Amino acid sequence: MSECLQLEIDPLRASEEYLNGVLVAVDVLAFSPDEYPAGADQPICLVAAAHTNGLSSISRAYVRLFVAATASELEEDLLLKDFLAYIGTFDGGTIAAHYGAVESIDEGFDLPYLLGRARDYHPELYPQLRHALLRFRKHDTCLYAKSHHNMPSADLEYVEGYYGLQRVEAARVDDVRAALAAYWRGSDPAVIKYALANAYNTLRVAQAQIRKSICCTDISL
């Protein structure tokens, strides 16, 4: 006998079941003129993280900025400890980055560089940080854009525009090292705005990308 069923799906429940926790987006900045330095020989000076509990584009987001006072291993150690305390408050979920939510430095930057610096320069923190990050599934917004969209560029600013996000001119930085130095020297906020925009927009892009993958077969009813 055939049946006709009508089901009501709570989007918050769907978000929780798909994400299995929180959605966190991170952006890592090292003391280098390049956004993605080739080797892990420059200290991390800023980590921006944005998190939310839902997939809706209007879900409330929270942003944390972890900023070193100088480009030194001592300051990097303090920054990594603070970031570890932050990420350790979550019981897992999904962690996103734009060209950085991957396993190897050959595939992307943010998480591999973060773990590489911890392993090589802060070995007492490395096991805890690695364990904390292993609780998250990874979503790379750059790799998703490359594999699912026919775009002339997968740079974050281009992907932002594709998803209808805007970036103000004050949140653009060409030389990360110079921008960090300007912040330390005279509290120039450009690098702070840049990192904040990177993390927040990556979070919103990840929400849009993940939301498209949810269908009735993905939701446990």
Secondary structure, DSSP 4 states (H G I P E B T S, - for coil): ----------HHHHHHHHHSSEEEEEEEEESSSSSS-SSS-S-EEEEEEEEES-SSTTS--EEEEEE-SSSSHHHHHHHHHHHHHHHTTS--EEEEESS-SSSSTTT-SHHHHHHHHHHHH-TTTHHHHHHHHHTEEEEEHHHHHHHH---S---HHHHHHHTT----GGG--S-HHHHHHHHHHH--THHHHHHHHHHHHHHHHHHHHHHHH--GGGS--
